[in-house]
Structures are given as structure tokens and as C-alpha cells.
Amino acid sequence: MTRVLGLVASSCGGLDTKLAAELAGPAAERGWRLAITLTPTAASWLEHTGGLPALRALTEFEVRSVSRLPAQHRPHPDPDVFLFAPASANSVAKLALGIADNQALTLLGDVLGSPRVTVVVGYQVTDDRIRHPAWQHHLDALGRAGVRTARLPWGGSWTDVLDLLPPV
């Protein structure tokens, strides 16, 4: 049985062209079943740019961005591996601080620190943000929770972050 990868994405430059082509597509080619969750802003960006159909074509599950109602069925199985990429500086900070103000961060916050769940965060931030005094503290907090982190290159391929995932 193929393992499920919870692919979570926030709004970052390149989301509209790289998420499907450099993350979701290559992950599916490696054998992952994708359960995709977007932050509300990422969903809005992809809806506006026409990127949602490409993601939907790569998964058997609904691409979600909002919480389900109590009587609704769960649209995704429970992944034991999550990739949060691209992750914006804002979303990384919220995740590190335990702020779960959208479905994507709630999903990740619920598994953060679990020894049974692998979490990889591929963040895309500017050099200015990296110099912010709180930035390293956020990465350190995620590291203490067992999260593997990597910076996604500006202008380069995001696919290398998939190498941080365990084998399918």
C-alpha cells in the first residue's frame, strides 16, 4: 500500500508554477499518495492563477483549505509524513509558536512533536527575514519538535526538499 504524504502549502512566490511541477508531481512520481491542504491565501492564489486543476489531477483526495463541519466526512486519511512547502515566514512563525488559525496550521500543529509522524518544512524566506532576531528561534523550536527544515532556493528548483522525506 502506498504511503500518504500530507502536502501542505502556504503563499510564497512561485506557488502557482512550482507547487504542482516541482513538489506535488515529483512526489507522486516517487510513489506518494497526496493529501493536499492549502492555507486560505495559497488556495486563493491558486484559484486566481488557475493552478488548482493541476493539483487536483495529482491526488485522489479533495484539495482542501477550510475546516470540515462536524457532520462531514474526513476528506483525507491520516498521513504519517507531512511536507509543508512552500512555507512562508509567517506560517513558519505561527507553526513554531503553536498558532493554528487555519486548517493547514491546525493539521500540522496536531502532529508536531509526534514520534510517529515525520514533518519536513521547506521554507521560502528573504535574506532580510532570516536576519530577524526571532527567525532562528522559530527554526530551533521546530527542530526540537523533530521537524526537518530546508530553505527553498529563490529561482531554483524546489524538488530537492523531497529528499528529506523518508522512503515511500
RAWOLIN-V11477 format. One record per residue. N is the residue number from 0. SS is DSSP state (h for helix, s for strand, l for the rest). PSI is psi in whole degrees, 0 to 359 (NA if undefined). D_LAST is the distance of its C-alpha to the last C-alpha in Angstrom with 1 decimal. Layout:
{{N:SS:PSI:D_LAST} {N:SS:PSI:D_LAST}}
//
This chain:
{{0:l:133:9.7} {1:l:139:7.0} {2:l:151:6.1} {3:s:130:8.8} {4:s:119:9.1} {5:s:104:12.8} {6:s:117:14.1} {7:s:137:17.7} {8:s:143:20.3} {9:l:179:23.9} {10:l:114:26.7} {11:l:160:26.8} {12:l:132:28.2} {13:l:352:26.1} {14:h:315:24.3} {15:h:332:26.0} {16:h:334:24.9} {17:h:334:21.7} {18:h:307:19.6} {19:h:314:18.8} {20:h:324:19.3} {21:h:350:17.5} {22:h:296:14.9} {23:h:310:14.2} {24:h:307:14.6} {25:h:326:12.5} {26:h:316:9.6} {27:h:321:10.2} {28:h:331:10.7} {29:l:354:7.3} {30:l:3:6.3} {31:l:142:6.4} {32:s:125:9.6} {33:s:131:11.9} {34:s:103:14.5} {35:s:130:16.8} {36:s:132:19.7} {37:s:148:22.4} {38:l:159:25.3} {39:h:321:28.6} {40:h:320:29.6} {41:h:319:26.4} {42:h:319:26.8} {43:h:315:30.4} {44:h:313:29.8} {45:h:327:27.4} {46:h:317:29.8} {47:h:323:32.6} {48:h:358:31.0} {49:l:19:29.6} {50:l:349:25.9} {51:h:320:24.8} {52:h:323:24.8} {53:h:322:22.3} {54:h:316:19.8} {55:h:328:20.8} {56:l:344:20.2} {57:l:0:16.4} {58:l:151:15.9} {59:l:351:17.3} {60:l:163:18.3} {61:l:141:21.3} {62:l:119:21.1} {63:s:156:22.9} {64:l:351:25.1} {65:l:158:27.6} {66:l:150:27.7} {67:l:158:28.2} {68:l:157:31.5} {69:l:324:31.7} {70:l:353:32.4} {71:l:149:29.6} {72:l:157:26.4} {73:l:122:23.1} {74:l:345:21.5} {75:l:146:17.9} {76:l:168:16.0} {77:l:109:15.3} {78:l:150:12.0} {79:l:5:10.9} {80:s:133:9.7} {81:s:141:12.3} {82:s:116:13.2} {83:s:98:17.0} {84:s:136:18.1} {85:s:143:20.7} {86:s:124:22.3} {87:l:163:26.1} {88:h:319:28.4} {89:h:314:29.8} {90:h:322:26.5} {91:h:315:25.4} {92:h:314:28.8} {93:h:315:28.7} {94:h:315:25.3} {95:h:328:26.7} {96:h:356:29.9} {97:l:20:28.5} {98:l:119:29.9} {99:l:74:28.2} {100:l:12:30.5} {101:l:169:28.1} {102:h:320:25.3} {103:h:313:22.6} {104:h:330:24.0} {105:h:314:24.6} {106:h:311:21.0} {107:h:320:19.9} {108:h:328:23.0} {109:h:337:22.4} {110:h:351:19.2} {111:l:127:20.4} {112:l:353:20.9} {113:l:130:19.1} {114:l:346:17.6} {115:l:351:15.1} {116:l:128:13.7} {117:s:131:12.2} {118:s:127:14.3} {119:s:134:14.4} {120:s:119:17.7} {121:s:105:18.5} {122:s:149:22.3} {123:l:109:24.9} {124:l:158:28.3} {125:l:162:31.6} {126:h:325:33.2} {127:h:319:35.8} {128:h:322:33.4} {129:h:330:31.9} {130:l:350:35.6} {131:l:136:36.0} {132:l:336:36.9} {133:l:343:34.4} {134:h:308:31.3} {135:h:327:30.5} {136:h:322:31.1} {137:h:314:28.5} {138:h:321:25.8} {139:h:318:27.1} {140:h:317:26.9} {141:h:320:23.2} {142:h:320:22.6} {143:h:335:24.5} {144:l:3:22.2} {145:l:9:19.2} {146:l:135:18.1} {147:s:131:16.9} {148:s:152:19.0} {149:s:144:19.7} {150:s:129:22.5} {151:l:133:21.8} {152:l:139:24.5} {153:l:125:27.4} {154:l:351:27.7} {155:l:179:24.7} {156:l:144:21.2} {157:l:352:18.7} {158:h:329:15.6} {159:h:334:15.6} {160:h:337:14.6} {161:h:337:11.0} {162:h:345:11.1} {163:h:350:11.7} {164:l:152:8.3} {165:l:165:6.4} {166:l:151:3.8} {167:l:NA:0.0}}
//
